[in-house]
Amino acid sequence: MADFGICENPDCQLSYRSLSLTSLFSRLNAINSMEKRKVDVSDMLPHLKPFALFFQFGTHCSRCGQFLYRVIQPTADLQTESEEYIRRSKLNALLDVGYQLRAWGILPFEAS
C-alpha cells in the first residue's frame, strides 16, 4: 500500500479525474521514451513537480476533505467498457505514476 493517496472526488481540483493530469501522462510518455533511448531526462523532471500536489499524504484530501485512495483496485472481474473499470483503471494508473515520480525524486518518501 502506498503512503500517498489520490482523491477520487470528481468535483475536487486534486481528483484523479482532473483534466490537468492529461499533460502529466503525455510528459511521462515522452520522458519514458527518452529514457529507453538512454537520453538524459534530468532537465525535464522539474516540469513534473507541479503534479506532486495530486499525491497526498494523510487519509483525507487537503482540498475537499474526502477519503484518499492508496491501494491499486482490481479490474480483472469487470467489463472493460464499464464505468467502474474505467474509474479503477484511471485511479490505478495515477497511483502507479506516484511510484515513478518517487523514483525520480519528485515525490517524497514521507510527508514533509
Secondary structure as UniProt FT lines:
FT   STRAND          5..7
FT   TURN            10..11
FT   TURN            13..14
FT   TURN            16..17
FT   TURN            19..20
FT   HELIX           21..36
FT   TURN            37..38
FT   TURN            42..44
FT   HELIX           45..54
FT   TURN            62..64
FT   STRAND          67..69
FT   TURN            76..77
FT   TURN            80..81
FT   HELIX           83..103
FT   TURN            104..105
//
